[in-house]
Amino acid sequence: MVLTWKILNALIERCSVPVFHDDQHGTAIVTAAGMLNALEIQGKKLKDALIVCLGAGAAAIACMELLIKCGAQREHIYMLDRKGVIHTRRDDLNEYKMLFANNTDKRTLQDVIEEADVFVGVSGPDLLAPEDLKLMADKPVVFACSNPDPEIKPEVANAARNDLIMATGRSDYPNQVNNVLCFPFIFRGALDVRATAINDEMKIAAVNAIREIAKEPVPEEVLAASGESNLEFGKDYIIPKPMDPRLLPRVARAVAEAAVASGVAQIEMPENYML
């Protein structure tokens, strides 16, 4: 994980072209888009949410950092690795994990998940038990994104409680967290204005573009392609389907606009771009 971040940061420093690690930042963008929508449906706000992140690798760090840029409070995030909760009295933390070290006596998943609003799993299969899920606050949001087997299967989670919103990384369950929702289109927007980087403003613009599409009526062609008779914004549809043709123009335009506004674009956005 440390090597991944170091290579990425070195490339960003040396290159005058956009550098983007899809497994890190692509996952983070789609996770943030789905998370913001899920919390909205549950009547909660990201800035107030108590978040548990099981996993402390490159994708987990990127997801949590982007959620913080979208409004989450760092002190409300508990991150766990193979040794348990990441806390300030551990002496085995790298520089990236140290950013999420809590001054706490809590040590286990069961300690931190009690009354948590959000669970994000970027770890391994079957690590969240139904008993753990029952400890969470009312109307929790669970993103179990280990692939191919999630931290808890949706059928198990839904049997444990009926007030949650659930997402996984799989296409055979609702709410697939799929990097393809963003990374081809974020590059299109960046390259069309000759951006020298993909910065936080561009990532957040992609987050907002993706989440807004999910709130709009779903085109018939998307329903046909996904084998669904009906999809509408709600607990089983918090992010668009990967085959949605609106993703290209909307995400690319949002990213291009953000690149121009944040000063990393080398040319102005073409007239009537992606309209």
SETOR-358268 format. One record per residue (C-alpha): x, y, z; residue number from 1; residue in one letter. Coordinates in nm, 2 decimals. Last residue first. Layout:
<nodes>
<node xx="X" yy="Y" zz="Z" nr="NUM" rest="A"/>
...
</nodes>
This chain:
<nodes>
<node xx="-2.43" yy="1.93" zz="-2.45" nr="275" rest="L"/>
<node xx="-2.09" yy="1.77" zz="-2.42" nr="274" rest="M"/>
<node xx="-1.90" yy="2.09" zz="-2.48" nr="273" rest="Y"/>
<node xx="-2.13" yy="2.36" zz="-2.63" nr="272" rest="N"/>
<node xx="-1.82" yy="2.58" zz="-2.68" nr="271" rest="E"/>
<node xx="-1.50" yy="2.40" zz="-2.61" nr="270" rest="P"/>
<node xx="-1.37" yy="2.44" zz="-2.25" nr="269" rest="M"/>
<node xx="-1.09" yy="2.68" zz="-2.23" nr="268" rest="E"/>
<node xx="-0.73" yy="2.55" zz="-2.28" nr="267" rest="I"/>
<node xx="-0.45" yy="2.46" zz="-2.04" nr="266" rest="Q"/>
<node xx="-0.68" yy="2.34" zz="-1.76" nr="265" rest="A"/>
<node xx="-0.53" yy="2.32" zz="-1.41" nr="264" rest="V"/>
<node xx="-0.67" yy="2.65" zz="-1.29" nr="263" rest="G"/>
<node xx="-0.94" yy="2.53" zz="-1.05" nr="262" rest="S"/>
<node xx="-1.23" yy="2.67" zz="-1.26" nr="261" rest="A"/>
<node xx="-1.10" yy="2.52" zz="-1.58" nr="260" rest="V"/>
<node xx="-1.04" yy="2.18" zz="-1.42" nr="259" rest="A"/>
<node xx="-1.38" yy="2.20" zz="-1.25" nr="258" rest="A"/>
<node xx="-1.56" yy="2.27" zz="-1.58" nr="257" rest="E"/>
<node xx="-1.38" yy="1.98" zz="-1.75" nr="256" rest="A"/>
<node xx="-1.47" yy="1.74" zz="-1.47" nr="255" rest="V"/>
<node xx="-1.84" yy="1.84" zz="-1.48" nr="254" rest="A"/>
<node xx="-1.84" yy="1.81" zz="-1.86" nr="253" rest="R"/>
<node xx="-1.69" yy="1.47" zz="-1.85" nr="252" rest="A"/>
<node xx="-1.92" yy="1.35" zz="-1.58" nr="251" rest="V"/>
<node xx="-2.24" yy="1.47" zz="-1.76" nr="250" rest="R"/>
<node xx="-2.14" yy="1.38" zz="-2.12" nr="249" rest="P"/>
<node xx="-2.01" yy="1.03" zz="-2.04" nr="248" rest="L"/>
<node xx="-2.25" yy="0.93" zz="-1.76" nr="247" rest="L"/>
<node xx="-2.57" yy="1.00" zz="-1.95" nr="246" rest="R"/>
<node xx="-2.53" yy="0.68" zz="-2.16" nr="245" rest="P"/>
<node xx="-2.61" yy="0.46" zz="-1.86" nr="244" rest="D"/>
<node xx="-2.44" yy="0.12" zz="-1.91" nr="243" rest="M"/>
<node xx="-2.27" yy="0.13" zz="-1.57" nr="242" rest="P"/>
<node xx="-2.60" yy="0.16" zz="-1.38" nr="241" rest="K"/>
<node xx="-2.65" yy="0.48" zz="-1.19" nr="240" rest="P"/>
<node xx="-2.60" yy="0.51" zz="-0.81" nr="239" rest="I"/>
<node xx="-2.84" yy="0.49" zz="-0.52" nr="238" rest="I"/>
<node xx="-3.09" yy="0.24" zz="-0.67" nr="237" rest="Y"/>
<node xx="-3.20" yy="-0.02" zz="-0.42" nr="236" rest="D"/>
<node xx="-3.26" yy="0.22" zz="-0.13" nr="235" rest="K"/>
<node xx="-3.42" yy="0.48" zz="-0.34" nr="234" rest="G"/>
<node xx="-3.40" yy="0.67" zz="-0.67" nr="233" rest="F"/>
<node xx="-3.60" yy="0.49" zz="-0.93" nr="232" rest="E"/>
<node xx="-3.55" yy="0.18" zz="-1.14" nr="231" rest="L"/>
<node xx="-3.83" yy="-0.01" zz="-1.31" nr="230" rest="N"/>
<node xx="-3.86" yy="-0.32" zz="-1.54" nr="229" rest="S"/>
<node xx="-3.50" yy="-0.42" zz="-1.49" nr="228" rest="E"/>
<node xx="-3.29" yy="-0.63" zz="-1.72" nr="227" rest="G"/>
<node xx="-2.99" yy="-0.40" zz="-1.71" nr="226" rest="S"/>
<node xx="-2.98" yy="-0.33" zz="-2.08" nr="225" rest="A"/>
<node xx="-3.36" yy="-0.29" zz="-2.10" nr="224" rest="A"/>
<node xx="-3.37" yy="-0.06" zz="-1.80" nr="223" rest="L"/>
<node xx="-3.08" yy="0.14" zz="-1.94" nr="222" rest="V"/>
<node xx="-3.25" yy="0.17" zz="-2.29" nr="221" rest="E"/>
<node xx="-3.57" yy="0.29" zz="-2.12" nr="220" rest="E"/>
<node xx="-3.40" yy="0.59" zz="-1.97" nr="219" rest="P"/>
<node xx="-3.40" yy="0.61" zz="-1.59" nr="218" rest="V"/>
<node xx="-3.58" yy="0.91" zz="-1.44" nr="217" rest="P"/>
<node xx="-3.34" yy="1.14" zz="-1.25" nr="216" rest="E"/>
<node xx="-3.20" yy="1.10" zz="-0.90" nr="215" rest="K"/>
<node xx="-2.93" yy="0.86" zz="-1.00" nr="214" rest="A"/>
<node xx="-2.79" yy="1.12" zz="-1.25" nr="213" rest="I"/>
<node xx="-2.74" yy="1.36" zz="-0.96" nr="212" rest="E"/>
<node xx="-2.50" yy="1.12" zz="-0.78" nr="211" rest="R"/>
<node xx="-2.28" yy="1.07" zz="-1.08" nr="210" rest="I"/>
<node xx="-2.24" yy="1.45" zz="-1.15" nr="209" rest="A"/>
<node xx="-2.18" yy="1.52" zz="-0.78" nr="208" rest="N"/>
<node xx="-1.90" yy="1.27" zz="-0.74" nr="207" rest="V"/>
<node xx="-1.74" yy="1.37" zz="-1.08" nr="206" rest="A"/>
<node xx="-1.73" yy="1.74" zz="-0.95" nr="205" rest="A"/>
<node xx="-1.57" yy="1.61" zz="-0.63" nr="204" rest="I"/>
<node xx="-1.30" yy="1.44" zz="-0.83" nr="203" rest="K"/>
<node xx="-1.24" yy="1.75" zz="-1.04" nr="202" rest="M"/>
<node xx="-1.21" yy="1.97" zz="-0.73" nr="201" rest="E"/>
<node xx="-0.97" yy="1.72" zz="-0.57" nr="200" rest="D"/>
<node xx="-0.73" yy="1.74" zz="-0.86" nr="199" rest="N"/>
<node xx="-0.67" yy="1.54" zz="-1.18" nr="198" rest="I"/>
<node xx="-0.36" yy="1.70" zz="-1.32" nr="197" rest="A"/>
<node xx="-0.22" yy="1.90" zz="-1.62" nr="196" rest="T"/>
<node xx="-0.56" yy="1.94" zz="-1.78" nr="195" rest="A"/>
<node xx="-0.56" yy="1.96" zz="-2.16" nr="194" rest="R"/>
<node xx="-0.93" yy="2.08" zz="-2.17" nr="193" rest="V"/>
<node xx="-1.04" yy="1.77" zz="-2.36" nr="192" rest="D"/>
<node xx="-0.79" yy="1.56" zz="-2.16" nr="191" rest="L"/>
<node xx="-0.95" yy="1.62" zz="-1.82" nr="190" rest="A"/>
<node xx="-1.31" yy="1.57" zz="-1.94" nr="189" rest="G"/>
<node xx="-1.23" yy="1.25" zz="-2.12" nr="188" rest="R"/>
<node xx="-1.02" yy="1.13" zz="-1.83" nr="187" rest="F"/>
<node xx="-1.30" yy="1.17" zz="-1.59" nr="186" rest="I"/>
<node xx="-1.52" yy="0.99" zz="-1.83" nr="185" rest="F"/>
<node xx="-1.33" yy="0.67" zz="-1.86" nr="184" rest="P"/>
<node xx="-1.28" yy="0.67" zz="-1.48" nr="183" rest="F"/>
<node xx="-1.62" yy="0.74" zz="-1.35" nr="182" rest="C"/>
<node xx="-1.90" yy="0.48" zz="-1.36" nr="181" rest="L"/>
<node xx="-1.64" yy="0.22" zz="-1.46" nr="180" rest="V"/>
<node xx="-1.52" yy="0.22" zz="-1.10" nr="179" rest="N"/>
<node xx="-1.82" yy="0.00" zz="-1.00" nr="178" rest="N"/>
<node xx="-1.99" yy="0.02" zz="-0.66" nr="177" rest="V"/>
<node xx="-2.29" yy="-0.19" zz="-0.75" nr="176" rest="Q"/>
<node xx="-2.61" yy="-0.07" zz="-0.59" nr="175" rest="N"/>
<node xx="-2.84" yy="-0.37" zz="-0.63" nr="174" rest="P"/>
<node xx="-2.69" yy="-0.72" zz="-0.64" nr="173" rest="Y"/>
<node xx="-2.58" yy="-0.93" zz="-0.93" nr="172" rest="D"/>
<node xx="-2.33" yy="-0.67" zz="-1.05" nr="171" rest="S"/>
<node xx="-2.10" yy="-0.71" zz="-0.75" nr="170" rest="R"/>
<node xx="-1.90" yy="-0.44" zz="-0.57" nr="169" rest="G"/>
<node xx="-2.15" yy="-0.42" zz="-0.29" nr="168" rest="T"/>
<node xx="-2.41" yy="-0.17" zz="-0.17" nr="167" rest="A"/>
<node xx="-2.66" yy="-0.19" zz="0.12" nr="166" rest="M"/>
<node xx="-2.91" yy="0.06" zz="0.26" nr="165" rest="I"/>
<node xx="-3.03" yy="-0.05" zz="0.60" nr="164" rest="L"/>
<node xx="-3.37" yy="-0.05" zz="0.78" nr="163" rest="D"/>
<node xx="-3.47" yy="-0.42" zz="0.74" nr="162" rest="N"/>
<node xx="-3.23" yy="-0.58" zz="0.98" nr="161" rest="R"/>
<node xx="-3.05" yy="-0.92" zz="1.01" nr="160" rest="A"/>
<node xx="-3.23" yy="-1.08" zz="0.71" nr="159" rest="A"/>
<node xx="-3.12" yy="-0.78" zz="0.50" nr="158" rest="N"/>
<node xx="-2.76" yy="-0.83" zz="0.60" nr="157" rest="A"/>
<node xx="-2.76" yy="-1.20" zz="0.52" nr="156" rest="V"/>
<node xx="-2.93" yy="-1.15" zz="0.18" nr="155" rest="E"/>
<node xx="-2.69" yy="-0.87" zz="0.11" nr="154" rest="P"/>
<node xx="-2.38" yy="-1.08" zz="0.18" nr="153" rest="K"/>
<node xx="-2.15" yy="-0.95" zz="0.45" nr="152" rest="I"/>
<node xx="-1.78" yy="-0.86" zz="0.40" nr="151" rest="E"/>
<node xx="-1.84" yy="-0.91" zz="0.03" nr="150" rest="P"/>
<node xx="-1.73" yy="-1.20" zz="-0.19" nr="149" rest="D"/>
<node xx="-1.60" yy="-1.13" zz="-0.54" nr="148" rest="P"/>
<node xx="-1.49" yy="-0.87" zz="-0.44" nr="147" rest="N"/>
<node xx="-1.48" yy="-0.69" zz="-0.11" nr="146" rest="S"/>
<node xx="-1.71" yy="-0.39" zz="-0.14" nr="145" rest="C"/>
<node xx="-1.94" yy="-0.42" zz="0.16" nr="144" rest="A"/>
<node xx="-2.09" yy="-0.07" zz="0.16" nr="143" rest="F"/>
<node xx="-2.34" yy="-0.06" zz="0.45" nr="142" rest="V"/>
<node xx="-2.55" yy="0.24" zz="0.53" nr="141" rest="V"/>
<node xx="-2.73" yy="0.24" zz="0.86" nr="140" rest="P"/>
<node xx="-3.09" yy="0.33" zz="0.93" nr="139" rest="K"/>
<node xx="-3.08" yy="0.31" zz="1.31" nr="138" rest="D"/>
<node xx="-2.73" yy="0.29" zz="1.46" nr="137" rest="A"/>
<node xx="-2.51" yy="-0.02" zz="1.42" nr="136" rest="M"/>
<node xx="-2.50" yy="-0.30" zz="1.68" nr="135" rest="L"/>
<node xx="-2.73" yy="-0.52" zz="1.47" nr="134" rest="K"/>
<node xx="-2.46" yy="-0.52" zz="1.19" nr="133" rest="L"/>
<node xx="-2.21" yy="-0.68" zz="1.43" nr="132" rest="D"/>
<node xx="-2.45" yy="-0.96" zz="1.52" nr="131" rest="E"/>
<node xx="-2.51" yy="-1.02" zz="1.15" nr="130" rest="P"/>
<node xx="-2.13" yy="-1.07" zz="1.11" nr="129" rest="A"/>
<node xx="-1.90" yy="-0.84" zz="0.92" nr="128" rest="L"/>
<node xx="-1.58" yy="-1.02" zz="0.81" nr="127" rest="L"/>
<node xx="-1.76" yy="-1.25" zz="0.56" nr="126" rest="D"/>
<node xx="-1.52" yy="-1.19" zz="0.27" nr="125" rest="P"/>
<node xx="-1.22" yy="-0.95" zz="0.27" nr="124" rest="G"/>
<node xx="-1.11" yy="-0.59" zz="0.32" nr="123" rest="S"/>
<node xx="-1.25" yy="-0.28" zz="0.16" nr="122" rest="V"/>
<node xx="-1.56" yy="-0.27" zz="0.38" nr="121" rest="G"/>
<node xx="-1.73" yy="0.06" zz="0.45" nr="120" rest="V"/>
<node xx="-1.97" yy="0.07" zz="0.74" nr="119" rest="F"/>
<node xx="-2.18" yy="0.38" zz="0.81" nr="118" rest="V"/>
<node xx="-2.40" yy="0.51" zz="1.08" nr="117" rest="D"/>
<node xx="-2.21" yy="0.36" zz="1.37" nr="116" rest="A"/>
<node xx="-2.40" yy="0.31" zz="1.69" nr="115" rest="E"/>
<node xx="-2.18" yy="0.02" zz="1.80" nr="114" rest="E"/>
<node xx="-1.93" yy="-0.04" zz="1.51" nr="113" rest="I"/>
<node xx="-1.63" yy="0.08" zz="1.71" nr="112" rest="V"/>
<node xx="-1.61" yy="-0.18" zz="1.99" nr="111" rest="D"/>
<node xx="-1.74" yy="-0.47" zz="1.77" nr="110" rest="Q"/>
<node xx="-1.47" yy="-0.40" zz="1.52" nr="109" rest="L"/>
<node xx="-1.21" yy="-0.43" zz="1.79" nr="108" rest="T"/>
<node xx="-0.97" yy="-0.20" zz="1.98" nr="107" rest="R"/>
<node xx="-1.15" yy="0.09" zz="2.14" nr="106" rest="K"/>
<node xx="-0.94" yy="0.28" zz="2.39" nr="105" rest="D"/>
<node xx="-0.93" yy="0.58" zz="2.17" nr="104" rest="T"/>
<node xx="-0.70" yy="0.86" zz="2.04" nr="103" rest="N"/>
<node xx="-0.78" yy="0.77" zz="1.68" nr="102" rest="N"/>
<node xx="-0.51" yy="0.70" zz="1.42" nr="101" rest="A"/>
<node xx="-0.65" yy="0.79" zz="1.07" nr="100" rest="F"/>
<node xx="-0.37" yy="1.00" zz="0.94" nr="99" rest="L"/>
<node xx="-0.13" yy="0.76" zz="1.10" nr="98" rest="M"/>
<node xx="-0.25" yy="0.50" zz="0.84" nr="97" rest="K"/>
<node xx="-0.09" yy="0.70" zz="0.56" nr="96" rest="Y"/>
<node xx="0.24" yy="0.76" zz="0.74" nr="95" rest="E"/>
<node xx="0.29" yy="0.39" zz="0.82" nr="94" rest="N"/>
<node xx="0.17" yy="0.25" zz="1.15" nr="93" rest="L"/>
<node xx="0.35" yy="0.00" zz="1.37" nr="92" rest="D"/>
<node xx="0.39" yy="0.19" zz="1.69" nr="91" rest="D"/>
<node xx="0.03" yy="0.18" zz="1.80" nr="90" rest="R"/>
<node xx="-0.07" yy="0.42" zz="2.08" nr="89" rest="R"/>
<node xx="-0.25" yy="0.66" zz="1.84" nr="88" rest="T"/>
<node xx="-0.51" yy="0.42" zz="1.72" nr="87" rest="H"/>
<node xx="-0.59" yy="0.21" zz="1.42" nr="86" rest="I"/>
<node xx="-0.85" yy="-0.04" zz="1.53" nr="85" rest="V"/>
<node xx="-0.77" yy="-0.41" zz="1.48" nr="84" rest="G"/>
<node xx="-0.45" yy="-0.59" zz="1.39" nr="83" rest="K"/>
<node xx="-0.56" yy="-0.68" zz="1.03" nr="82" rest="R"/>
<node xx="-0.65" yy="-0.32" zz="0.96" nr="81" rest="D"/>
<node xx="-0.93" yy="-0.10" zz="1.11" nr="80" rest="L"/>
<node xx="-1.03" yy="0.25" zz="1.05" nr="79" rest="M"/>
<node xx="-1.26" yy="0.45" zz="1.28" nr="78" rest="Y"/>
<node xx="-1.38" yy="0.78" zz="1.12" nr="77" rest="I"/>
<node xx="-1.57" yy="1.04" zz="1.33" nr="76" rest="H"/>
<node xx="-1.24" yy="1.23" zz="1.40" nr="75" rest="E"/>
<node xx="-1.19" yy="1.28" zz="1.03" nr="74" rest="R"/>
<node xx="-1.52" yy="1.45" zz="0.99" nr="73" rest="Q"/>
<node xx="-1.70" yy="1.38" zz="0.67" nr="72" rest="A"/>
<node xx="-1.78" yy="1.67" zz="0.44" nr="71" rest="G"/>
<node xx="-1.70" yy="1.58" zz="0.08" nr="70" rest="C"/>
<node xx="-1.32" yy="1.63" zz="0.13" nr="69" rest="K"/>
<node xx="-1.35" yy="1.39" zz="0.43" nr="68" rest="I"/>
<node xx="-1.53" yy="1.14" zz="0.20" nr="67" rest="L"/>
<node xx="-1.24" yy="1.18" zz="-0.04" nr="66" rest="L"/>
<node xx="-0.98" yy="1.10" zz="0.23" nr="65" rest="E"/>
<node xx="-1.19" yy="0.80" zz="0.34" nr="64" rest="M"/>
<node xx="-1.22" yy="0.65" zz="0.00" nr="63" rest="C"/>
<node xx="-0.85" yy="0.71" zz="-0.08" nr="62" rest="A"/>
<node xx="-0.74" yy="0.54" zz="0.25" nr="61" rest="I"/>
<node xx="-0.96" yy="0.24" zz="0.18" nr="60" rest="A"/>
<node xx="-0.84" yy="0.20" zz="-0.18" nr="59" rest="A"/>
<node xx="-0.47" yy="0.21" zz="-0.08" nr="58" rest="A"/>
<node xx="-0.51" yy="-0.03" zz="0.21" nr="57" rest="G"/>
<node xx="-0.66" yy="0.02" zz="0.55" nr="56" rest="A"/>
<node xx="-0.95" yy="-0.22" zz="0.56" nr="55" rest="G"/>
<node xx="-1.27" yy="-0.21" zz="0.76" nr="54" rest="L"/>
<node xx="-1.38" yy="0.15" zz="0.76" nr="53" rest="C"/>
<node xx="-1.63" yy="0.25" zz="1.03" nr="52" rest="V"/>
<node xx="-1.80" yy="0.58" zz="0.99" nr="51" rest="I"/>
<node xx="-1.99" yy="0.79" zz="1.25" nr="50" rest="L"/>
<node xx="-2.20" yy="1.03" zz="1.04" nr="49" rest="A"/>
<node xx="-2.25" yy="1.39" zz="1.14" nr="48" rest="D"/>
<node xx="-2.07" yy="1.56" zz="0.85" nr="47" rest="K"/>
<node xx="-2.21" yy="1.30" zz="0.61" nr="46" rest="L"/>
<node xx="-2.57" yy="1.40" zz="0.69" nr="45" rest="K"/>
<node xx="-2.85" yy="1.16" zz="0.76" nr="44" rest="K"/>
<node xx="-3.21" yy="1.13" zz="0.64" nr="43" rest="G"/>
<node xx="-3.17" yy="0.77" zz="0.53" nr="42" rest="Q"/>
<node xx="-3.23" yy="0.87" zz="0.16" nr="41" rest="I"/>
<node xx="-2.97" yy="1.15" zz="0.20" nr="40" rest="E"/>
<node xx="-2.72" yy="0.90" zz="0.36" nr="39" rest="L"/>
<node xx="-2.76" yy="0.67" zz="0.06" nr="38" rest="A"/>
<node xx="-2.71" yy="0.95" zz="-0.19" nr="37" rest="N"/>
<node xx="-2.39" yy="1.07" zz="-0.02" nr="36" rest="L"/>
<node xx="-2.26" yy="0.72" zz="0.01" nr="35" rest="M"/>
<node xx="-2.33" yy="0.64" zz="-0.36" nr="34" rest="G"/>
<node xx="-2.14" yy="0.94" zz="-0.48" nr="33" rest="A"/>
<node xx="-1.86" yy="0.89" zz="-0.23" nr="32" rest="A"/>
<node xx="-1.81" yy="0.52" zz="-0.32" nr="31" rest="T"/>
<node xx="-1.81" yy="0.61" zz="-0.69" nr="30" rest="V"/>
<node xx="-1.54" yy="0.87" zz="-0.64" nr="29" rest="I"/>
<node xx="-1.33" yy="0.66" zz="-0.39" nr="28" rest="A"/>
<node xx="-1.33" yy="0.35" zz="-0.62" nr="27" rest="T"/>
<node xx="-1.21" yy="0.56" zz="-0.91" nr="26" rest="G"/>
<node xx="-0.95" yy="0.72" zz="-0.67" nr="25" rest="H"/>
<node xx="-0.78" yy="0.41" zz="-0.54" nr="24" rest="Q"/>
<node xx="-0.85" yy="0.13" zz="-0.79" nr="23" rest="D"/>
<node xx="-0.85" yy="0.38" zz="-1.07" nr="22" rest="D"/>
<node xx="-0.51" yy="0.53" zz="-1.00" nr="21" rest="H"/>
<node xx="-0.51" yy="0.87" zz="-1.18" nr="20" rest="F"/>
<node xx="-0.23" yy="1.07" zz="-1.33" nr="19" rest="V"/>
<node xx="-0.32" yy="1.37" zz="-1.55" nr="18" rest="P"/>
<node xx="-0.04" yy="1.50" zz="-1.77" nr="17" rest="V"/>
<node xx="0.25" yy="1.73" zz="-1.66" nr="16" rest="S"/>
<node xx="0.43" yy="1.44" zz="-1.50" nr="15" rest="C"/>
<node xx="0.70" yy="1.44" zz="-1.23" nr="14" rest="R"/>
<node xx="0.51" yy="1.53" zz="-0.92" nr="13" rest="E"/>
<node xx="0.20" yy="1.32" zz="-1.01" nr="12" rest="I"/>
<node xx="0.43" yy="1.03" zz="-1.09" nr="11" rest="L"/>
<node xx="0.60" yy="1.05" zz="-0.76" nr="10" rest="A"/>
<node xx="0.27" yy="1.07" zz="-0.58" nr="9" rest="N"/>
<node xx="0.14" yy="0.76" zz="-0.75" nr="8" rest="L"/>
<node xx="0.46" yy="0.56" zz="-0.69" nr="7" rest="I"/>
<node xx="0.46" yy="0.66" zz="-0.32" nr="6" rest="K"/>
<node xx="0.09" yy="0.57" zz="-0.28" nr="5" rest="W"/>
<node xx="0.14" yy="0.23" zz="-0.43" nr="4" rest="T"/>
<node xx="0.46" yy="0.17" zz="-0.23" nr="3" rest="L"/>
<node xx="0.28" yy="0.24" zz="0.09" nr="2" rest="V"/>
<node xx="0.00" yy="0.00" zz="0.00" nr="1" rest="M"/>
</nodes>
